[in-house]
Amino acid sequence: MNVKLLSGALGAEISGISLNNINKEIFNTVNELLLEHKVIFFRDQNITPEEQIRFAKFFGPIEEHAYVKGREGYPEITRLIKGAEEKNQWGEGWHSDVSYNVNPTKAVILKSIKIPPVGGDTVFANMELAWETLDKEIKDIIKDKRAEHFSLGAGFFIDEYKYFESNGNDAEEYSNHHPIVRTHPETGKKILFVNWTYTKKIEGLEESESNEILSKIFEHQSRLDLTCRYTWSENNVAIWDNRSVIHYAIADFFPGRGLGHERIMDRIAVLGDRPY
């Protein structure tokens, strides 16, 4: 096994491990790597949907997305398709997956099916490091506070992404409150648990003060020295600890510039616990 670091903040590419026939021993190694590096990548993994599902179940129960139906025959897998002429793709904007749920996602196992020849990288940011490096004055204000996380509702997905017109669920908007600084249940590390896409209000503060503080936090979270950037190829598998990172799928394949390309990914999410 070889581990290649992708940045000083987080991220590693792992070679020498096949994800086709995972056992408990291999999973324990993978999970240790995930806890250490927050997001890990495996190239040239020609795994079947059944193997992806089996692997994901080692992490815990598989989560059902509120707004998106699973693949036909494989309801555990959400297929994400960005059409060649579409300008948007799912995952644009800094976010932690479904942070608006009572139990936000624990981990995501994402397999690339079709990748554009240029563009479509994903950027990840380390939220443990974001908390450690946050300005002390802001830390003192938010350390014991909670924030409200809003879902976007089925209508948003249908309006923004053509794929959801025939693959969406009809769930309404909803929200949940979580600690702004959560504790990682496996490592005990403190994590800055807010994000630009879903976090809208800090409890106990006037709206103007809340907006000002959140704006500063969001700017801090996106600092380049907290990030790593991954360039996909087909049959890659990424696993990220959704509790510890936020991420941003870059939609830089512009149809109007002759860069209109289809991008297809298969996503499985593992159900998490309630942040504390």
C-alpha positions in Angstrom: 0.0 0.0 0.0 1.2 3.5 -0.8 -0.2 6.8 0.6 0.3 10.0 -1.4 -0.6 13.2 0.4 -2.5 15.7 -1.8 -2.0 18.8 0.4 -0.7 19.8 3.8 -4.3 20.2 5.0 -6.0 17.0 4.1 -6.5 14.4 1.4 -4.5 11.3 0.3 -4.5 9.1 -2.7 -4.2 5.4 -1.8 -2.7 2.7 -4.1 -2.2 -1.0 -3.5 -5.7 -1.6 -2.2 -8.5 -3.2 -4.2 -12.0 -2.3 -3.2 -13.6 -5.3 -5.0 -13.3 -7.8 -2.1 -13.3 -5.9 1.1 -13.0 -7.7 4.4 -13.1 -6.4 8.0 -9.3 -6.1 8.1 -9.0 -4.1 4.9 -12.0 -1.9 6.0 -10.3 -1.1 9.3 -7.2 0.1 7.4 -9.3 2.2 5.1 -11.2 3.7 8.0 -8.0 4.6 9.8 -6.8 6.3 6.7 -10.1 8.2 6.4 -10.0 9.4 9.9 -6.4 10.6 9.4 -6.7 12.3 6.0 -10.5 13.2 6.0 -10.8 12.4 2.3 -9.1 9.5 0.5 -9.1 8.5 -3.2 -8.5 5.2 -5.0 -7.9 5.1 -8.8 -8.7 2.3 -11.2 -11.3 0.7 -9.1 -13.6 -1.2 -11.5 -16.1 -2.2 -8.8 -19.6 -3.3 -9.5 -22.7 -1.6 -7.9 -23.0 -4.6 -5.7 -19.4 -4.2 -4.5 -19.8 -0.5 -3.9 -22.9 -1.2 -1.8 -21.2 -4.0 0.1 -18.2 -1.8 0.8 -20.4 1.1 2.0 -22.2 -1.1 4.5 -19.0 -1.6 6.4 -19.3 2.0 7.5 -22.8 1.7 8.7 -26.5 1.8 7.5 -27.0 3.4 4.1 -28.9 6.7 4.0 -31.8 7.5 1.8 -31.7 11.0 0.3 -34.8 13.1 1.0 -34.9 14.6 -2.5 -33.3 12.1 -4.9 -34.4 8.6 -5.9 -31.8 5.8 -6.1 -30.9 3.9 -9.2 -33.4 1.4 -10.6 -32.3 -1.9 -9.2 -29.9 -0.3 -6.8 -31.9 2.1 -4.6 -28.9 2.6 -2.3 -27.0 4.3 -5.1 -27.8 7.8 -6.3 -26.7 8.4 -9.9 -25.7 12.1 -10.4 -25.7 13.2 -14.1 -24.6 16.5 -15.4 -25.8 16.8 -19.0 -23.5 18.0 -21.7 -25.5 21.2 -22.2 -26.2 21.9 -18.6 -24.4 24.8 -16.8 -25.0 23.5 -13.3 -24.1 20.3 -11.5 -25.1 18.9 -8.1 -22.5 19.9 -5.5 -21.7 23.4 -6.5 -21.0 25.7 -3.5 -19.3 24.8 -0.3 -21.4 22.4 1.7 -21.5 19.3 4.0 -23.9 16.8 2.6 -27.5 17.0 4.1 -26.3 19.0 7.1 -30.0 19.9 7.5 -30.9 16.3 8.5 -31.4 15.3 12.1 -28.5 12.8 11.5 -26.3 14.3 8.8 -24.3 11.9 6.5 -21.4 10.1 8.1 -19.4 9.3 5.0 -19.8 9.3 1.2 -18.5 6.8 -1.2 -18.5 8.3 -4.7 -17.5 6.4 -7.8 -16.8 8.1 -11.1 -18.6 6.6 -14.1 -18.0 9.2 -16.9 -15.6 12.2 -16.5 -15.1 15.2 -18.8 -11.7 15.5 -20.5 -11.2 18.8 -18.8 -12.8 20.3 -15.7 -15.0 18.9 -13.0 -12.5 18.7 -10.1 -13.7 18.6 -6.5 -12.3 20.6 -3.7 -12.4 19.6 0.0 -11.6 21.7 3.1 -10.6 20.4 6.5 -13.1 21.7 9.2 -11.1 20.5 12.1 -8.2 22.7 10.9 -10.7 25.5 10.2 -11.8 25.4 13.9 -8.2 25.3 15.1 -7.2 28.4 13.0 -10.4 30.4 13.5 -10.1 33.9 15.0 -10.3 33.6 18.8 -12.9 36.4 19.1 -15.3 34.5 16.8 -14.5 31.2 18.6 -15.6 32.8 21.9 -18.9 33.9 20.4 -19.9 30.6 18.7 -18.3 27.9 20.8 -21.5 27.0 22.7 -24.0 28.1 20.2 -26.2 26.2 17.7 -27.1 27.1 14.1 -30.1 26.3 11.9 -29.5 24.4 8.7 -32.1 24.6 6.0 -32.8 22.2 3.2 -33.5 23.6 -0.2 -36.7 21.7 -1.0 -37.5 19.5 -4.0 -38.4 22.5 -6.1 -34.9 23.8 -6.0 -33.4 20.6 -7.3 -36.0 20.2 -10.0 -35.5 23.9 -11.2 -31.7 23.7 -11.2 -30.9 20.2 -12.4 -32.6 18.5 -15.3 -31.8 15.0 -13.9 -34.1 15.5 -10.9 -37.2 16.1 -13.1 -37.6 12.3 -13.4 -35.5 11.2 -10.4 -36.6 13.4 -7.6 -38.7 12.9 -4.4 -41.3 15.3 -3.3 -40.0 16.2 0.2 -40.8 19.7 1.4 -38.3 22.1 2.9 -37.3 21.5 6.5 -34.5 22.4 8.9 -32.7 21.3 12.0 -30.4 22.9 14.6 -26.9 21.6 15.3 -23.9 22.7 17.4 -21.7 25.1 15.5 -18.7 23.3 16.9 -19.4 19.5 16.9 -17.3 16.7 18.4 -16.1 13.9 16.1 -17.6 10.7 17.6 -14.6 8.5 16.7 -11.6 10.9 17.3 -13.0 13.4 19.8 -11.7 16.3 17.6 -13.6 19.6 17.5 -15.1 20.5 14.1 -16.5 23.7 12.7 -19.9 22.4 11.6 -21.5 25.1 9.4 -21.5 25.6 5.7 -22.3 28.3 3.1 -25.1 26.3 1.3 -27.3 25.1 4.2 -26.4 27.1 7.4 -28.6 30.2 7.6 -28.9 31.5 11.2 -27.0 31.3 14.5 -29.4 30.8 17.4 -29.6 33.6 20.0 -28.2 36.3 17.8 -29.9 39.1 15.9 -30.1 38.4 12.2 -27.6 41.1 11.2 -25.0 39.9 13.8 -25.6 36.3 12.7 -25.1 37.1 9.1 -21.9 39.0 9.8 -20.4 36.2 11.8 -21.4 33.5 9.4 -20.0 35.5 6.5 -16.6 35.7 8.2 -16.7 32.0 9.0 -17.6 31.0 5.4 -14.7 33.1 4.1 -12.4 31.5 6.6 -13.6 28.0 5.7 -12.7 28.5 2.0 -9.1 29.5 2.7 -6.9 27.7 0.2 -4.5 26.5 2.8 -7.3 24.4 4.3 -8.1 22.6 1.1 -7.1 19.9 -1.4 -8.2 19.6 -5.0 -8.8 16.3 -6.8 -8.8 15.7 -10.5 -11.0 12.7 -11.4 -10.6 10.0 -14.0 -13.0 7.2 -14.7 -13.4 4.4 -12.2 -12.1 6.4 -9.3 -13.5 6.1 -5.8 -13.5 8.9 -3.3 -14.5 8.5 0.4 -14.9 11.5 2.6 -15.7 12.0 6.2 -18.7 14.2 5.9 -18.5 15.2 9.5 -15.0 16.7 9.1 -15.0 18.3 5.7 -16.9 20.5 3.4 -16.6 20.2 -0.4 -17.3 22.0 -3.6 -17.9 20.4 -7.0 -16.5 22.7 -9.6 -18.7 23.1 -12.7 -16.1 24.6 -15.1 -17.0 22.7 -18.2 -18.9 25.5 -20.0 -21.1 24.5 -23.0 -20.7 28.1 -24.4 -17.0 27.7 -24.6 -17.0 24.3 -26.3 -16.5 22.6 -23.0 -19.9 21.0 -22.7 -19.4 17.5 -21.4 -21.4 14.9 -19.5 -20.3 13.9 -16.0 -21.8 10.8 -14.3 -21.1 9.8 -10.7 -22.6 7.0 -8.5 -23.0 8.1 -4.8 -23.7 6.1 -1.7 -24.1 7.9 1.6 -23.8 6.4 5.1 -26.2 7.5 7.8 -24.5 9.5 10.5 -25.3 10.3 14.1 -26.8 13.5 15.6 -24.1 16.1 16.1 -23.1 17.0 19.7 
